[in-house]
C-alpha cells in the first residue's frame, strides 16, 4: 500500500474548560456539525485537555475530506466505463438502498480515534481512502490517503496502536468488491491486515484473505497473540432479515484463524482490561434505511430500523477457537453504538449506550444488569468513554459534552456546544495530556 500526504484546510477554535480537581486526563471526540442548509457540512474534532483546562475545536469542510477519494470511488464502481455511466452512478442505489449522497456521507463520517502519544492522534473515516494525522503540540494536520492510482482499496474505520512495540495495526478492503455486494451480499471481499512500525515505516502484511467490507474495528490483546477484526455489515436477505456480520479472530502466535458469524451488526470489540484471552463483542441490532434528501437534512441523521434490543457477548479465546461465556441485554437497550469495559473501584463494569439518552451499566463478570443512567437534557447520545481512573463517564450528546460521576450519576460539568452535531463517533479518553 502506498500512502501520500495531502494538504487540507483547517480552522482552530480554542476555549477554556471547567476546572476538575485531580483529573489529569484528556478526551478526543470526532464529530460532524452542520452549516446553514446542510447538516453534514463540517467535521468537528474536539480535543479536551482536563489537566490544563484547555480545549480546541478543529473544523474541516466535509467537501475537502470527500474530494481526494472520488477518483477511487468512481474507478472502483463496476458500473462505470465512460463519462455517461459516471453521471448515471449519481442516481443509482448503493448499500442499504442509499443514494449517492448518503453513500458518500456514510463513508466519510469520522469514526475512530487512535492515540499515538505525545499529543498525536489519528482519526479514521468510516470506510474511505484516508485518515487524519493530527499533532496537537505542533498544531499540524495531515490528510493521509492511499495512492489513488495504485488500487481500489479503502481503509477500515479504526487503527490500533501498540505503544510497547511502537507498532500500528490497520486494515483495508477492496471497494470494487464492496460495490459488487450491492446486488450480491455473498460476493467475496478481498482484505488485508497490516502492521507498521511508526518510526522506521517498515510495514508487514500479517493477513490476506476474503472476509468482508465495512471493516469497523481492529484490536490486539496484551500478549500480542490475538488480533480481532469486526465487520459492520447491514446486508439483508430475500426475507429482509439482516445477514449476521462477521468477526475475524487471528491467533498470531500459532497461525490460526476463526470466523464468528452470529452477531447482527458486529461492529465493535474490546479485550478485558485484566484477562488477555477474554473479549466482548457488541451486537447493534439495527439497520440503516434510505431517507429522502429533505428528511436527511432536517433530521441530520440516517433513518434506522431497530431489529430488537441490542446486546453484548462475552467470549474466551482458546487454542481451539472462541467460546461464548456470557451475554448482556436489556428490553430497553436499542441502538447500542458504544460499549466499554473498565474497572470502577473494586468492580468491573460494562457501560453501553441505549437510544436516545440512556447509559446501561452491567457487571462485566456476571453480565448482569445493575442500573440505567438517564442523561439530561435529553439530547441523543453520540458517544461515551470511561475516564482512565474508572470514576467518570464522558458523554457527548448532539448538543452537549458532560462528565458524569458513575457513583452519584451527577454531572461534574455540562458544556453546551450551542450548535447541533449530526454525528459524534467513538470518543477516546486518554492519559496523554502532553499538549
C-alpha positions in Angstrom: 0.0 0.0 0.0 1.4 3.4 -1.0 0.3 6.4 1.1 0.6 10.1 0.4 0.1 13.3 2.3 -2.5 15.8 1.2 -2.8 19.5 2.2 -6.1 20.3 3.9 -7.6 23.5 5.2 -8.2 23.5 9.0 -9.7 26.1 11.3 -9.0 26.1 15.1 -11.1 27.5 17.9 -9.7 27.5 21.4 -11.8 27.6 24.6 -11.5 27.2 28.3 -12.8 24.1 30.1 -14.2 24.0 33.6 -11.6 23.0 36.2 -11.9 19.5 37.5 -9.6 18.9 40.5 -7.3 15.9 40.3 -8.4 14.9 36.9 -5.3 14.8 34.7 -6.8 13.2 31.6 -7.9 14.2 28.1 -10.6 13.3 25.6 -10.8 13.4 21.8 -14.2 13.4 20.1 -14.7 13.1 16.3 -18.0 14.6 15.2 -19.9 16.2 12.3 -21.7 19.5 12.7 -23.9 21.4 10.4 -23.6 24.6 8.4 -26.5 26.6 7.1 -28.8 24.5 4.9 -26.6 21.4 5.3 -26.3 19.3 8.4 -23.2 17.4 7.2 -21.2 20.5 6.3 -18.1 20.1 8.6 -16.0 17.7 10.5 -15.5 19.0 14.1 -12.8 17.3 16.1 -12.7 18.2 19.8 -9.5 17.9 21.9 -10.2 18.4 25.6 -7.3 18.6 28.0 -8.6 18.5 31.5 -5.2 18.8 33.1 -4.7 22.2 31.6 -8.4 23.1 31.4 -8.0 24.0 27.7 -9.9 22.7 24.7 -9.6 23.1 20.9 -12.2 22.5 18.2 -10.7 21.7 14.8 -13.0 22.0 11.9 -12.6 20.8 8.3 -15.1 21.2 5.4 -16.7 17.9 4.5 -16.0 18.6 0.8 -12.3 18.7 1.5 -12.5 15.3 3.1 -14.6 13.9 0.2 -12.7 15.2 -2.8 -9.5 13.1 -2.7 -11.4 9.9 -2.7 -13.9 10.5 -5.5 -11.4 9.2 -8.1 -11.2 5.9 -6.3 -14.9 5.7 -5.8 -15.7 6.1 -9.5 -12.8 4.0 -10.6 -13.9 1.1 -8.3 -17.5 1.2 -9.4 -18.1 -1.8 -11.7 -20.9 0.0 -13.5 -18.7 2.9 -14.7 -16.9 2.7 -18.0 -17.4 6.2 -19.5 -18.5 9.7 -18.5 -22.2 8.9 -19.2 -22.1 5.9 -16.8 -20.3 8.1 -14.3 -23.3 10.5 -14.5 -25.7 7.6 -14.1 -23.9 6.4 -11.0 -25.0 9.6 -9.2 -28.6 8.2 -9.4 -28.0 4.6 -8.7 -28.7 2.8 -5.4 -25.9 1.8 -3.2 -25.5 -0.2 0.1 -28.6 -0.2 2.3 -30.6 1.4 -0.5 -28.7 4.6 -0.1 -28.4 7.2 -2.9 -25.0 8.6 -3.9 -25.1 11.5 -1.4 -26.0 9.1 1.5 -23.3 6.7 0.5 -20.5 9.3 0.3 -21.7 10.9 3.6 -21.6 7.5 5.3 -18.1 6.5 4.1 -16.6 9.9 5.0 -18.1 10.3 8.5 -15.2 10.4 11.1 -15.2 7.2 13.1 -12.4 6.2 15.4 -9.6 7.9 17.3 -6.2 6.3 17.8 -3.8 7.8 20.4 -0.1 7.6 19.3 1.1 9.5 22.4 2.7 12.9 23.0 -0.3 14.8 21.7 -0.6 12.9 18.4 -3.9 11.3 17.3 -5.1 9.5 14.2 -8.8 9.8 13.2 -10.1 7.3 10.7 -13.2 7.8 8.5 -15.9 5.2 8.2 -14.6 3.5 5.1 -12.7 5.8 2.9 -9.3 6.1 1.3 -7.6 8.2 4.0 -7.3 9.3 7.7 -6.3 12.4 9.6 -2.9 12.6 11.4 -3.3 15.4 14.0 -0.5 16.7 16.2 -1.8 18.8 19.0 1.6 20.0 20.1 2.7 21.4 16.7 -0.9 22.1 15.6 -0.4 20.3 12.3 -2.9 18.2 10.4 -2.1 15.8 7.6 -4.7 14.0 5.4 -3.0 10.7 4.6 -4.6 8.9 1.7 -4.0 5.7 -0.3 -2.4 6.5 -3.7 -5.5 6.5 -6.0 -3.5 5.3 -9.0 -2.4 2.1 -7.3 -5.5 0.2 -6.3 -9.2 0.5 -5.4 -8.8 -0.3 -1.7 -10.1 1.8 1.1 -9.2 1.8 4.8 -11.2 0.3 7.7 -12.8 2.6 10.3 -10.2 2.1 13.0 -6.5 1.6 13.7 -4.8 0.1 16.8 -1.5 1.4 18.3 0.7 -1.0 20.3 2.7 1.5 22.4 5.1 -1.1 23.8 6.4 -2.0 20.3 5.6 1.3 18.6 3.6 -0.5 16.0 0.4 0.4 14.3 -2.2 -2.2 13.1 -4.7 -1.3 10.4 -6.8 -2.9 7.7 -8.2 -2.3 4.2 -10.7 -3.9 1.8 -11.5 -3.8 -1.9 -14.0 -1.1 -2.7 -14.7 -2.8 -6.0 -15.6 -6.0 -4.3 -17.7 -4.0 -1.8 -19.7 -2.3 -4.5 -20.4 -5.7 -6.1 -22.1 -6.7 -2.8 -24.9 -4.2 -3.5 -26.6 -6.8 -5.7 -25.0 -9.9 -4.2 -24.2 -9.8 -0.4 -22.3 -13.1 -0.7 -19.7 -11.6 -3.1 -16.3 -12.2 -1.6 -14.3 -9.1 -0.5 -10.5 -9.0 -0.6 -9.0 -7.7 2.7 -5.6 -7.1 4.2 -4.3 -6.5 7.8 -1.0 -4.7 8.2 1.4 -4.0 11.0 3.6 -0.9 10.6 6.5 0.4 12.8 5.8 4.1 13.2 9.4 5.2 13.4 11.0 3.1 10.6 8.0 2.8 8.4 8.6 -0.9 8.0 5.3 -2.5 7.1 4.3 -6.1 7.3 1.2 -7.7 5.8 0.0 -10.1 8.6 -3.1 -11.4 7.0 -4.7 -11.6 3.5 -8.0 -13.2 2.5 -11.6 -12.8 1.6 -13.5 -11.5 4.6 -15.9 -8.5 4.5 -16.3 -4.8 3.7 -17.0 -2.0 6.2 -14.2 -3.2 8.4 -15.0 -1.3 11.6 -12.7 -2.3 14.4 -9.3 -3.9 14.9 -7.8 -4.7 18.4 -4.8 -6.6 19.7 -4.7 -8.2 23.1 -2.0 -7.6 25.7 0.1 -10.7 24.9 0.1 -9.8 21.2 -1.3 -13.2 20.5 -4.8 -12.4 19.3 -6.0 -9.9 16.7 -9.7 -9.3 16.3 -11.4 -7.6 13.4 -15.1 -6.7 13.2 -17.3 -6.1 10.2 -20.2 -3.6 10.4 -22.4 -5.1 7.7 -26.1 -4.5 7.5 -27.0 -6.6 4.4 -30.4 -8.2 4.2 -31.5 -11.5 2.6 -34.5 -12.2 0.4 -36.8 -12.1 3.5 -35.4 -8.7 4.5 -33.7 -10.2 7.5 -30.2 -8.9 8.4 -27.4 -11.3 7.4 -25.2 -11.6 10.6 -22.0 -9.6 10.5 -18.7 -11.4 10.8 -15.8 -11.3 13.3 -12.3 -12.5 12.3 -10.1 -13.8 15.2 -6.4 -14.4 14.4 -4.1 -16.3 16.6 -0.8 -14.6 15.5 1.4 -17.0 17.6 0.0 -20.2 16.1 -1.1 -19.0 12.7 -4.7 -19.9 13.2 -7.9 -18.1 12.4 -11.6 -18.3 13.1 -14.7 -16.5 12.0 -17.8 -15.8 14.1 -21.0 -15.1 12.1 -23.5 -14.7 14.9 -24.0 -11.1 15.8 -26.4 -8.8 14.0 -24.1 -5.9 13.1 -20.9 -7.0 14.9 -19.4 -3.5 14.9 -17.1 -3.4 17.9 -15.0 -5.4 20.3 -12.9 -4.8 23.4 -10.5 -7.0 25.3 -11.0 -7.4 29.0 -8.8 -5.0 31.0 -7.4 -7.8 33.2 -7.7 -11.1 31.3 -6.0 -11.1 27.9 -8.0 -14.0 26.5 -11.5 -12.5 27.1 -13.1 -10.3 24.6 -16.5 -8.5 24.4 -18.5 -8.1 21.2 -21.2 -5.5 20.6 -24.4 -6.5 18.7 -26.0 -3.3 17.5 -29.1 -5.0 16.0 -30.4 -2.2 13.7 -30.0 -1.3 10.1 -29.9 1.9 8.1 -32.7 2.9 5.8 -32.8 5.2 2.8 -34.1 8.7 3.7 -35.4 11.4 1.4 -33.0 14.3 0.8 -35.1 16.8 2.7 -35.6 14.4 5.7 -31.9 13.8 5.8 -31.2 17.5 6.0 -33.9 18.1 8.6 -33.1 15.2 10.9 -29.4 15.4 10.4 -29.1 11.6 10.7 -30.0 8.4 8.9 -33.2 6.6 9.4 -32.7 3.3 11.2 -34.9 0.2 11.8 -34.4 -1.5 15.2 -34.4 -5.2 14.9 -34.9 -5.8 18.7 -32.8 -5.0 21.7 -29.1 -4.7 21.3 -26.7 -6.9 23.3 -23.0 -7.5 24.2 -21.5 -11.0 24.0 -18.5 -12.2 26.1 -16.1 -14.7 24.7 -13.0 -16.6 25.8 -10.3 -17.2 23.1 -8.8 -20.6 23.3 -6.4 -22.8 21.4 -9.5 -24.4 19.8 -11.2 -21.2 18.9 -13.6 -18.6 20.5 -16.1 -19.9 23.2 -19.1 -17.8 24.3 -19.1 -17.4 28.1 -21.6 -14.5 28.8 -24.3 -12.3 27.4 -25.9 -9.0 28.3 -29.1 -7.3 27.0 -32.0 -5.2 28.3 -35.5 -4.8 26.9 -34.9 -1.0 26.5 -31.4 -1.3 25.0 -31.7 0.0 21.4 -29.1 1.2 19.0 -26.1 0.3 21.1 -23.3 2.3 19.5 -20.7 2.4 22.2 -19.7 -0.2 24.8 -16.9 0.0 27.3 -15.5 -2.4 29.9 -13.5 -0.9 32.7 -12.6 -1.2 36.4 -14.6 1.1 38.7 -13.2 0.9 42.3 -13.5 -2.9 43.1 -15.9 -3.8 40.4 -15.5 -4.4 36.6 -18.3 -2.6 34.8 -19.8 -2.7 31.3 -21.3 0.6 30.1 -23.3 0.8 26.9 -25.3 3.5 25.2 -29.1 3.0 24.6 -31.1 5.2 22.3 -31.8 8.0 22.8 -30.3 9.3 26.1 -29.6 6.3 28.4 -26.4 4.5 29.6 -26.9 1.0 30.8 -24.4 -0.4 33.4 -23.8 -4.1 34.0 -21.4 -6.2 36.0 -18.9 -7.3 33.4 -18.0 -10.5 35.3 -21.6 -11.8 35.5 -23.0 -9.7 32.7 -26.0 -8.9 35.0 -27.7 -5.5 34.7 -27.0 -3.0 37.5 -28.6 0.3 36.6 -29.7 2.7 33.9 -28.5 6.3 33.9 -30.6 8.9 32.1 -28.7 11.8 30.6 -30.3 15.3 30.7 -31.1 17.4 28.9 -32.5 14.5 26.8 -30.4 15.0 23.7 -29.4 11.8 21.8 -26.1 10.5 22.9 -23.4 10.0 20.2 -20.5 8.5 22.1 -19.2 7.8 25.6 -15.9 6.8 27.2 -14.8 6.0 30.8 -12.1 8.1 32.3 -8.8 6.3 32.8 -9.4 6.1 36.6 -12.8 4.5 36.1 -14.6 7.1 38.1 -16.3 9.2 35.4 -18.2 8.7 32.1 -17.5 11.3 29.4 -20.7 11.7 27.4 -21.1 13.6 24.1 -24.7 14.3 23.0 -25.8 16.1 19.9 -25.6 19.5 21.8 -23.6 19.0 25.0 -20.5 17.4 26.5 -20.9 16.1 30.0 -18.8 14.4 32.6 -20.9 12.1 34.8 -19.8 10.7 38.1 -20.5 7.0 37.9 -21.3 6.5 41.6 -23.7 9.5 42.0 -25.0 9.9 38.4 -24.4 13.6 38.8 -22.6 15.7 36.2 -19.3 17.3 37.1 -19.6 19.5 34.0 -22.3 20.1 31.4 -21.0 22.1 28.5 -23.4 23.5 25.9 -21.9 23.4 22.5 -24.6 25.8 21.2 -24.9 24.1 17.8 -26.2 20.8 16.6 -24.0 17.8 16.0 -25.4 15.4 13.5 -23.0 12.6 14.3 -20.4 12.0 17.1 -18.4 8.8 16.8 -16.1 6.9 19.1 -14.6 9.3 21.6 -11.4 8.2 23.5 -10.3 9.0 27.0 -6.5 9.2 27.4 -3.7 9.8 29.9 -2.0 11.8 27.2 -2.1 15.4 28.2 1.3 16.4 26.9 0.0 19.1 24.6 
